Amino acid sequence: MPRPRKSTSGPIKRRTRTGCQTCRHRKIKCGEQKPVCEQCKAKGLQCVSTAALKWEAEYVSKGLKFGRAGVWSKDRGKTAPASPSTPGTHNDLATWCFVPRVFPYSFVNTTIDNIHELLDSDDGLEPGQSIPQATMSVASESDNHESTSTSSLSPWISTQQLIRPVQSIASPLTLLPSVPQWELDDASLLLSYYVRRVCPVSMASFSSTSPLASLLVPFAVNTSALALESILALAACHRSRSDESYKATALQRSHRVLQTLRTRLRRSDPREIAQDVETLVVMLLLCMFEITNECDRRWVVHLKGARDLVRIRRQITSPTSAASEEGQLVQFCERFFAFQDVIGRTACGEDPVFGSDFWEDNPECDQWLGCSPELVSIISEITELGRQNRDIRYTAEYQATTAALELRLSSLKQSVWDVNDDALAQAAELKRLAAELYLQCLLNGAEPSTSWVSAQVDMILRLVGVLLECRVIAGITWPLFVAAVQLDLDRDFQPLSYAGPAPAHARPFVLYALHHLADSMANVTRTRAVIEKVWQARDLHRISENGRDLEKNDWEYFVAPLCGNMSLA
């Protein structure tokens, strides 16, 4: 006689889903005791109570139903309904959501260490402050952080070993057999990599040759073995981003250049060194090396050393004709350092290293700058005006100067000598838009919540997307940085009709753009780190009950304290 059921009023519970995984695999009823069920305890088995992940593709391949896609039944004669996730079926009650593609660079992780860093009282903060108010560190004139190096790989490559026509520089070079063959191949490949990969990504124009190739390479190959070694070190440093095996080569070559340069500075007359163009070229390449490598205070040391050389050179040397090869080389080196100084100081507001006499009111775009010298001059004036005492900001003179800069920016028409060079024209306009945003935030106290700022950020990000689609990566870092640090919320900025590969939200798009700038000459790793810290600081301030220092505007409070020794050019 069958045993009567205890109750027939409620539904019959035939199966539990909360038993341990061991009992489920053994297909026995689990007592569900914690931490070890009776069945596992009696058999001496490990009781695994964690949930098991199930994948639909695995179930479909076995011909099984996935989850609650079908109606479970012990009657195998009945057929369960089709799964709503099965392709080809239609369910009016289901709403399918768009799942965006997720990439490794799409994550911004905020840990407790990040919060402690932002609230670290060792930086001169008062307890309870929500945002660091540390002042920027200024690089000293001497560099005590030397690149690590091992013993020298090979003897120096002489000038005569690399004399070849400029037209054939990109091809592997034939060197003298006295140098080890593996070193010859390495030097040839690095020089070819520099010409083919490094030089093109330094220009926003497709119709012009980069001065890094047209000026520096002929000078290094035909005149200066030290400059050539600097070029090879820079090429190895850039290539180490994708191939770690070149990291040691880059450090070893740069160390040899530094040792030779320091020996010359100690033993030679400063006037002779200042008159030698080679010294200026080598310091330019070392500056680029440090920016590409770590982008720390060492590139500022080279910048200040170049400033001293330029000052001495101008005092003891008559102006060189700009038409001569030496004049073009000197002018490019001076403009390179001055441009790095202007753009780098926009983030932190440090004291100027180079003066404003390197820029003229010329609206014609420079192919290497990616904008006109007049725009660079305006940016420099904005930074200098922002460094004025806070009491001056309420004067009529300050407001009149700010209004004049606004008018100059809005009416600036940057001309391009090649009307078909759309990339250069768009890059110049991108920098002009970023300069307008920078002016309003630094001088007029505009904040991300301001409607004009939101609209300006959207325009900048859209133009960045256009240039990235055209595979232009030079000159984008600074405008992208200015827009990124002024993002209010993670909102849509792409139009609804947009169907491109770029994300539609602002913050994911910034990370997408930084990922595509990985091959540029800018240090994207350092730039992204600062942008993430600004975002974290803003998010922390949003949920914090502490108010911020009202004497500082938004840019001075959130951006400047995190941007010491940054290179954004």
N, C-alpha and C positions, 0 to 999 in steps of 0.2 A: 504494500500500500504506500503510495507516494506521500512524502512529508508535506503537509499544508504550508503554504506561504504565510509569513507573518502578517502581511498587510497587502490588500489588493486595491486599496483606494487610490494610491498614487501611481505614477509611472514606474515601471520596472527598470531598475538601474542595472544594466547588464555589464557595463565596462567602465573602469576608471582611467583617467588620464593623468593622475597625479602620483602613480606608483614609480618606483625606482627603475632605472634603465636595465639593471641586471635581471629583475623579475620579468620585465617585458621581453627581454631576449630569451629567457627560459620559458616564457608563455605560461606563467603561473600567477596566481593572484598575490599581490603584494599587500602586506599588512600596513604599510605606510608609516611604520614607527620611525622616529628620528633619534639619533642620527643614523642608526642602522636598523633596517627592518628585521622582523623575526626570521623570514626565509633566508636572507643572506647571513644572519648570525648563526643559524643552525647549520648551514653548509660551509661556514667559514669563507664566504665570498666577499668581495669588495662591493659595498652598496653605493652605487652611483646615482645620485638624485638630481644631477644637473640636467637641464633641458638639452635635447639633441636637435641640431639644425637639420632641416629637411629642404631639399632642392627639387623644384618642380621638374627640371629637366631629367633628373635621375629617375623620378617616378614615372614620367612619361615613357622613358626608354624601356622600362620594365613592364609597360602596359598597365600600370596601377593608377588609381585615382590619387590626386594630390590634396591633402588636408580635407576640408569640407567641400571640395569641389563636387563630390558625388554623395549620395545618401548611403551611409554605411548600413549594411544589412547582412545577416547570416544566411539569408536565402540567396544562394548564388545563381538561382534561376532568373532573378530579377535584374534588370539592367539599370544602373544608376544614371541620372541625367548627365549630360555632357558638362564638362568643366567650363565655367564662364571665362577662364583664362585661355582656353583652347582656341587657337586661331581659326577663324571661319565661323565662329558662333556669334550670336548677337543677343545681348541682354539689355532691354530698355531701362532696367533699373540700375545698371552699372554706370559709373562715371569714371572714365579713365583719365588720370592725371599725367601731365607731361613730366617725365623724369629727366632732368638735365644730366649731361655727361660730367663726370667727376674725374679730375686729373690730380696727380700728386701735388701740383703747385697750388691747388684750390683750397688748401687748408691753412687757417691761421690759428695756431694753438696758443691758448692763454693758460699758463700754469701759475701756481702759487709763487714760483720764483719771479715771474714777470711782475706780479703785484708787489712783491717785496722790493723789486728793483725800482719800481715807480714810487714806492713809499719809503725808500731807503733814507733813513735819517743821517747816514754818514755823508751824504752829499750836501749837508748844510741845511736840511729841512727841519722844520718844526714838527713835532709829533702830531699826527692827525692830518697833515697836509695831504691833499689828494694828488697833486701833480708836482714833480720835481722842479725846483727853481735853481738848479745848479748852473753856474756860469760856465761858459765854454772854455775848454783848455786851449791854451795857445802854444803852438809848437815852438820849442827853443831853437836857437840858431844852430846848435850842434845836435847831431843825431847819435844817440847812444845805443840805438837798436839796430844792430847790423844783421843783415841776412845771414842765416846759417849756411855754411858751405863746407864741402869736403876739399880734398886736395885737387889741384888743377888737373883738368882732364888732358890738356894738350898744350903745346906751345902756342903763342899768339899767332894769328893769321896775319901775314904781312899784307900791305897794300898791293904790292906787285902781284900777289897770288890771286887777287880777285878783280884785276882790271879787265873789264869786258865792256862792249858797247851797251849803252843804256837800253836799247831795244831788246837785247837778249837777256836782261836781268832775270826775268821770270823763269827762264829755263835753268836746269841744273848747271852749276858752274864747274868748270874744269880747273882744279887747283894743282899746285906743284906736288910731286910724289913724295916730297920730304915730310909732309904731314900725314899722320895715320889715315888710312882709307876710311875707317868708320867715322872719324871726325870730319873728313871732307864731305861725306854723304850727309851727315847731320847738319853741317853748316849750309850746304846747298839746299837741302829740303827746308830748313828754317827760313832762309832768305826767300825761297819761292813761296813759302806759306805767308810770309810777311807781305809780299807784293800782291798775292792773289786773294788773301783772306783778310788780313788786317787793314790794309790801305782802303779797300772798297767800303768797309763798314764805318769808316771815319768821315764819310761824305754823305750829305743829303741830296746830292745832285748826281744824276746819271749821265750828264753831258760833259763832265769835267773830271780831270785826274786829280787824285788827292795829292796835296803837297808832301805828304809822308812818303809818296813814291816819286813824284817828279822832282823834288828838291833834296830830300834826305838820302835817298838811295844812291843817286849819282855821286853825291858828296862822300858818302861812306865808302863806296866801292873804289872810287878813283883817288880819294884824298886821305881819308881817316880810317885806320884800322880800329881805333877805339870806338868810333861811331858805329862801325860795322858790327863790332861785338855787342854794342848796346842794342842794335836792331835785332840781332839774333836772340838776345836775352828777352826782349819784348815779345818776339814771335813765340818763343818757347813758353813764356808765361801765359800768353793768350791761348795757346794750344793746350796747355795743361788743364784748361777748363773742361775739355772733353777727353783728355788722355792724361791721367795722373802721372804717367811715367816721365813726362816732360817737366814736372815740377822741380826735380833735382837739377836738371839741365839749366832751367831758368835761374835758379838761385846761384848756381856755380858761375854762370856767365856774368850775372849782375854783380856778384861779389868781386870778380876779377876787374870789372870796370870801375867799381867803387874804390878798390885798392889802388888802381893806377891813377885815378883822378885825385885821390887824397895825397898820393905821393907828389903829384905835380903841384898841388896847392901848397904843400909844405916847402917844396924846394925851389919853386919858381917865383919870379917877381909878379905880384898881383896885376900890374899893368900889362905885362906880357900875356898873362892868362886871360885878362878881360878883352884884349885885342884879338885873341885867337878865336875864330868862329867855332872851332871844334869843341871848345869847352861849353859853349852855349847849346850846341846841338846835343852833346852827350847829356847835359843836364835836362834837356827837354825829354829825351828818350828815357832817362832814369825816372823822371817825374811820371811819365806815362806808365812805366813799369810798376811803380808803387801804387798808382791808381788801379791798375788792372789786378795787381796782386792782392793787397789787403785794404787799400784806400784808408790808411791810417795817417798819423802825423808825419810820416817820413816824406810824403809827397809835398807837404807844406814846407819842409826843410829845404827841399830842392827849389821850391818856388821862391823862397826868401833868398837863397843863394843866387838864383838867377837875377833877382832884383838888384842885388849888390853888383853883380857883373855888368848889368845894363847901365847902372848909374856910373860906374867907373869908365865904362866904354864911351859913354856919351860925354864925359868930361875930358878925356884925353884923345879922342878920335873924332875927326871931322865926319859929318854925315856921309854915309855911303850912298852912291847912286842906286835908286830903287830898280833901275833897269839892269844892273849887273847881277850876276849869279850870287855873289856874296851879299849884295844888298837885299835881294829877294829872300835869301836864307835868313839873314838877320831880322828882317821885318816879320817873317813868318814866326820865328822863335819868340820875338817880343810880343807879338799879338797872341800867340798861344798861351804864354804865361799870364798876360793881362786878362784874357778871356776866362781862363781857369779861376783867376782871382775874383772877377766880377760875379760869375755864376755861383761859385762856391760860397761867397759871402751872403748871397740872398737867403740862404737857409738859416745861418747862425748869426749874421750881423756883426761879424768880427771887424777889427780894424783893417783898412785896405793895405795890401802889400804893394800893389802897383797903382800908380796914379791914373787920372782920367785923361792924360795927354796922349794916350795911345788910340783914342777914338775921336773920329770927326763926324760931323753931321752929314754923312753920306748915306742916302736912302737906297743905294744899289746893293743888292744882296751879295755877300761874300760866299762863295761855294763851300768853303770849309767851315765858316761860322754857322751856316744855315740860316742866316738872317743878315740884316744890314748893320754896319757899324753904328749908325744912328740909334738903332734899337738897343744895342749894347750900352751905348752912352746913357740912354734914358734909364735902363735898368740900374746902372751904376749910380745915377743921381737919386733914384728911388731908395736904394739901400742907404746911401749917405744921409738922406733926409730922415729915414727911419731911425738912424742912430742919434738923432738930436735929443736933447733933454725933453722930458715929458711936459715941462711947463711951457716950452716953446710951441707945442702942438696946439695950444689954444689961442695963439696969436694970429692976427690977420695976415702977417707975412707968411707964416707957415701954410695957412689955408690957401693963400694965393699961389704959392709955389706948387702945392699939391694940385690945385686946379689947372695950372699951366702944364704940368706933366700929364694930367689926364687928357687935356686937349691935344698935346703932342702925340700921345699914343693913339687916340681915336682917329686923328687925321693923318697918321703915318702911312704913306703908300710906298711899300718896298718893291723896287723894280728888279726884274730879272733880265739879264742881257739875252738869254735864250728864251724866247717866248714859248717854246715847246717843252721847257723844263718845268713841268707841273709839280714834280716832287719838291723842288727847291722853293717854289712859290708857296706851296702848302706848308712846308716846314717853317718858312718865315712867318706866315700868318699864325701858325700854331704858337710860336714863341711870342708873337704880339698879343695874342689872347691871354697867354699865361702871364705876360707882364701886366696886363690890365688887372687880372685877378690878384696878382702879387701886390700891386699898388693899393688896391682897395682894402686888402687884408692888413697890410703893414702900416699904411698911413691913415686910413679912414676907419680902422677897427671893424671891418666887415667880418662876419662869422658864417660858418657853414649853414646855419639856419636862415640866413638872409636869402630871400627869393632870387635876387640878382646873382648871388654867388652860386646857387644851385643851377641856374640857367647857364652861367658861364662855364661851370664845371662840365655840364653836359656837352656844350659845344666843343670843349677841349678834348674830352674823351672820344667824341664821335670823329674828330679830325685825327686823333691818334689811331683809331681803328682804320680810317681810310689809308693812312700812311703805312700801317702794318700790312694791309692787304696789297699794297704796292711794293712790299718788301723793303721799305725804307726803315732803318733802325737807328740812323745817326741823328743826333739833335732832338730826340724824343724824351730823353730821361728827365730833363728839367721841367718841361711842361707837364709831363705825367706826374712828377713829384708834387708840383704846386697844386694840381687838381686833386691828387690822392689825399693830401693832408687836409684838404678842405671839404671832404665828403661828410655829409651830415648823417644820413642813414643809408642802409643798403637798399636803395630804391632802383626802380627801372629807369634807364636813361636811353635805351634803344627804342626807336619807334616800333609800333605794333607790326608794321609791314616788314621789319627787318628779318631776314632769314639766313644771315651769315653764320660763320662758325664762332664768332665772339659771343661771350655771355651777355645777357640783357641787363644784368644788375651791375651796379657801379663797382662795388668792391671785388667781386669775382673778375670783372673785366680788367681792373688794375693788375691783379695777379696774372691774368692771361697775358696782358701786355708786357709785364716784367719778364715773364717766361720767354717771350719772343724777342726780348732784348738781350738775351743771354750771350749772344755773339758780338754785341757791340763793345766799344772801347770803354764804356762806363762800367763801374763796379755795381752790378745789379744786386749782388748779395747784400752789400752794405745798404743800398738804397731801399731794398725791400725790408730789411731789418728796421730801419728808421720809420718807414711808413707803418709797419705793424705796431711799433711802439706808440706812434701817435694815435692810431686807432684804439689801442688798448687804453691809453691815457684818457681819451675822450669817452670811451665806454665806461671806464671806472669813474670818471667825473660825473657821468650822467646818473649813475646809481648811488653816488656818494652824497651824503648830507652836508659835507663841508663845501663852502663857497670858495671860489678861486680869487686870486689877487686881482682886484679891479683896476689897479694902476697899470697893469699890463694888458695889452690887447690880445686877441685870440692867437695870433701868430707868435707873439713873444712868449705866451704862456705855454702853449702846447707844442710848438714846432721847434723854435730856436734852441731850447735847452738840450735837444736830442741830436743836434746836427753838427757837432764839432768836427772839423777837418773833413767835411764831406766834399766830394767832387761830383758835380752834376752837369758839367759841360759835355 
